[in-house]
Amino acid sequence: MTTDLSKDPQDTPQEPEDTPQAAAAAVTAVDPRLLVRQEGFAGYWSEFRRKLRSGELGSLPVVVGLIIIGLVFQLRDSAFLGAENLSNLFVTAAGTGLIAVGIVFVLILGEIDLSVGSVSGLAAATFAVLNVNHGMPEWLALVVAILSGTVVGALHGFFFARIGVPAFVVTLAGLLGWNGLMLQVLGSNGTINLDDSGLVAGLTNHYFSDVAAAYGLATLSVVAFLLVSLRDAKRREAAGVPSRPVSEIVLRTAALAVPAYVVAWLFNEYKGLPMAVVIFLGVVVALDFVLRRTSYGRKVFALGGSVEAASRAGINVAAVRISVFALSGTMAALGGMFLASQINAANQSSGAGSLLMNAIAAAVIGGTSLFGGRGKTWSALLGVLVIQSIASGMALLGIASAVQYMITGAVLLAAVVIDSVSRRTQKTAGRA
Amino acid sequence: MKPAKEMMHVSATPVLALRGISKRFGAVQALTDVELEIHAGEVVALVGDNGAGKSTLVKTIAGVGPADDGVIEWDGRPVTVDRPHAAQELGIATVYQDLALCDNIDVVGNLFLGREIVRAGVLDEVEMERRSRELLSTLSIRIPSVRIPIASLSGGQRQTVAIARSLLGEPKIVILDEPTAALGVEQTAQVLDLVERLRERGLGVILISHNMADVKAVADRVAVLRLGRNNGTFDVATTSQEEIISAITGATDNAVTRRKARTTAEGTK
């Protein structure tokens, strides 16, 4: 009856030597592998190395990948890292990137949405028909088109969450069905050109040419990040829970400030701050906030971890699932508007081709796990930059699209391999 | 000689009392006239063989599967517990065997899952972390960090987190369904320590266990179920393991003879 040893009600941390298990627990409490991190840069470095060893790679592979891609193409063609090319790269990435943000949510649930390409095409066609053929005001047609994505996504979510059809099958049916509906909506001539000076055209061809815009946005982001971090650290200190040291906050702010100002400078070297980038970044930041800072986001992660645990905790599983698919549909429709804006038309190939695969690949390449429960909206941004960089670089070098597909496929495979291996390493390190 | 736990204060009116609980599943009479009382500051072990009706009984208390017949009394007043929510509102917390924690979320997130503290629409992580630390330290639960995912905790640590989580709703009765199954020696000890701390805080604990050593270690009383009926309630301090086991298996005669044989053997020494 070993357990009787600790019957003493005063079994407090002050006297852990009394019992063998309490002593052992005290040892656990200072286990260096798990908790204790030294202060300052040494601690930061050792924490970083520990994370690497245990497979918590985070955004590291994709950032390294981006740097390698940038260097390789820059060596072959010095225009690659030029202001014009990079500015265009960001603008063309926005459409696919927005779709990928929706995919991130679905992947965190541990599900997949195969319909996003078709839904984006349907939204573009809906907008074109309402605005161009029926003369509906542009803003209203835009709202209706985006809401059509919400409704379609909610419908997928309904069949998945309420009827119990696997999401893979529901959205595969959606992939075919909504593409068919889009062709039907477009009618016999197949292409509807949009107003070149309208709202939707402006999504990708409007630039805030004032130099202050890009620098202003960069400054705003950096200052906001710094203030929020400092305020958080202060509150944590006041509440007596561990907080980040000021030196670390400054370091992190600097790590954000450098790329922010470099990109702002690049935009100003070309036409200024693109509207597409502002909207894309705004959506990424807003949904990142939703995912990490609201109880809704917590519910999405909980479902990705354990559906049983989530429902026992009183979470309405079906409602969260439906809402995530509705969000994915909405983002697909929004992304579809950007893609339509790029070609200034809705046509029969809208939302077709490699769009779906690019959007899913972007989310996965950026570090969102295919196995559910792990992911960030930022991974959509990073992943889509990788895919778009490859496409842009190869176009610059005049490489055929056949080779582009093969290379993008290889990058996707590499990303999934990294995801699987890091998950396995995390399992052996007890962190998955 | 009386063990310390027997001298602990036990209130007169039971916090929770089951009177004549019966439950049928089709042709099967799962529970027949079951009686059970739990006082504040008392650990009652609920034991019985597989199929004895332990889980069914727990489900009636937790509001998952209401009884067909019988009365549940809370602080002496009859109450209806027909939904899990009703049980939680009364102050009955249940920690199921399969834990119900999310591996990918950290300790704080799991403790507050489904009842997050929100400030102006935003998760108040600081307050949740502060309260988590407070709760874990009052229970002397040692966890490397409250900000690591559940996946990196040991089985015993997970079990203690699951139990701590049930305490956030400030229950008066905690039902633990086989909390030490699949745990190592030291981890079992940690969980049993925690059960004792719950008793020290004046909570009533229903401990379902197959492990007689655990039952003997922490329980004050043992309620035995056999084939859906009460088969005796024993005071742990004065009852031998063999007697409890024979009540579980129904081999009462055997136990008596075995006991007799043993006492006579001791007498002749």
HADDOCK unambig.tbl for C-alpha pairs under 7 A between the chains (distance, minus, plus):
assign (segid A and resid 1 and name CA) (segid B and resid 213 and name CA) 6.80 0.50 0.50
assign (segid A and resid 1 and name CA) (segid B and resid 217 and name CA) 6.41 0.50 0.50
assign (segid A and resid 3 and name CA) (segid B and resid 189 and name CA) 5.46 0.50 0.50
assign (segid A and resid 3 and name CA) (segid B and resid 217 and name CA) 6.32 0.50 0.50
assign (segid A and resid 4 and name CA) (segid B and resid 217 and name CA) 5.98 0.50 0.50
assign (segid A and resid 6 and name CA) (segid B and resid 193 and name CA) 6.83 0.50 0.50
assign (segid A and resid 9 and name CA) (segid B and resid 200 and name CA) 6.95 0.50 0.50
assign (segid A and resid 12 and name CA) (segid B and resid 140 and name CA) 6.54 0.50 0.50
assign (segid A and resid 13 and name CA) (segid B and resid 140 and name CA) 6.86 0.50 0.50
assign (segid A and resid 21 and name CA) (segid B and resid 186 and name CA) 6.34 0.50 0.50
assign (segid A and resid 25 and name CA) (segid B and resid 142 and name CA) 6.41 0.50 0.50
assign (segid A and resid 28 and name CA) (segid B and resid 144 and name CA) 6.77 0.50 0.50
assign (segid A and resid 29 and name CA) (segid B and resid 142 and name CA) 6.15 0.50 0.50
assign (segid A and resid 29 and name CA) (segid B and resid 143 and name CA) 6.37 0.50 0.50
assign (segid A and resid 29 and name CA) (segid B and resid 144 and name CA) 5.21 0.50 0.50
assign (segid A and resid 34 and name CA) (segid B and resid 144 and name CA) 5.98 0.50 0.50
assign (segid A and resid 35 and name CA) (segid B and resid 144 and name CA) 5.19 0.50 0.50
assign (segid A and resid 35 and name CA) (segid B and resid 145 and name CA) 5.57 0.50 0.50
assign (segid A and resid 236 and name CA) (segid B and resid 126 and name CA) 5.81 0.50 0.50
assign (segid A and resid 239 and name CA) (segid B and resid 130 and name CA) 6.53 0.50 0.50
assign (segid A and resid 241 and name CA) (segid B and resid 130 and name CA) 6.14 0.50 0.50
assign (segid A and resid 293 and name CA) (segid B and resid 122 and name CA) 5.62 0.50 0.50
assign (segid A and resid 293 and name CA) (segid B and resid 123 and name CA) 5.27 0.50 0.50
assign (segid A and resid 294 and name CA) (segid B and resid 121 and name CA) 6.77 0.50 0.50
assign (segid A and resid 294 and name CA) (segid B and resid 122 and name CA) 5.06 0.50 0.50
assign (segid A and resid 294 and name CA) (segid B and resid 123 and name CA) 5.17 0.50 0.50
assign (segid A and resid 295 and name CA) (segid B and resid 116 and name CA) 6.52 0.50 0.50
assign (segid A and resid 295 and name CA) (segid B and resid 123 and name CA) 6.24 0.50 0.50
assign (segid A and resid 302 and name CA) (segid B and resid 102 and name CA) 6.01 0.50 0.50
assign (segid A and resid 305 and name CA) (segid B and resid 102 and name CA) 4.91 0.50 0.50
assign (segid A and resid 305 and name CA) (segid B and resid 103 and name CA) 5.77 0.50 0.50
assign (segid A and resid 305 and name CA) (segid B and resid 104 and name CA) 5.40 0.50 0.50
assign (segid A and resid 306 and name CA) (segid B and resid 102 and name CA) 5.28 0.50 0.50
assign (segid A and resid 308 and name CA) (segid B and resid 100 and name CA) 6.50 0.50 0.50
assign (segid A and resid 309 and name CA) (segid B and resid 100 and name CA) 4.08 0.50 0.50
assign (segid A and resid 309 and name CA) (segid B and resid 101 and name CA) 5.41 0.50 0.50
assign (segid A and resid 309 and name CA) (segid B and resid 102 and name CA) 6.24 0.50 0.50
assign (segid A and resid 313 and name CA) (segid B and resid 113 and name CA) 6.17 0.50 0.50
assign (segid A and resid 313 and name CA) (segid B and resid 114 and name CA) 5.02 0.50 0.50
assign (segid A and resid 314 and name CA) (segid B and resid 114 and name CA) 5.78 0.50 0.50
assign (segid A and resid 315 and name CA) (segid B and resid 114 and name CA) 6.03 0.50 0.50
assign (segid A and resid 373 and name CA) (segid B and resid 104 and name CA) 5.97 0.50 0.50
assign (segid A and resid 430 and name CA) (segid B and resid 151 and name CA) 5.96 0.50 0.50
assign (segid A and resid 430 and name CA) (segid B and resid 152 and name CA) 4.47 0.50 0.50
assign (segid A and resid 431 and name CA) (segid B and resid 149 and name CA) 6.71 0.50 0.50
assign (segid A and resid 431 and name CA) (segid B and resid 151 and name CA) 5.11 0.50 0.50
assign (segid A and resid 431 and name CA) (segid B and resid 152 and name CA) 4.58 0.50 0.50
assign (segid A and resid 432 and name CA) (segid B and resid 103 and name CA) 6.89 0.50 0.50
assign (segid A and resid 432 and name CA) (segid B and resid 104 and name CA) 6.56 0.50 0.50
assign (segid A and resid 432 and name CA) (segid B and resid 151 and name CA) 5.36 0.50 0.50
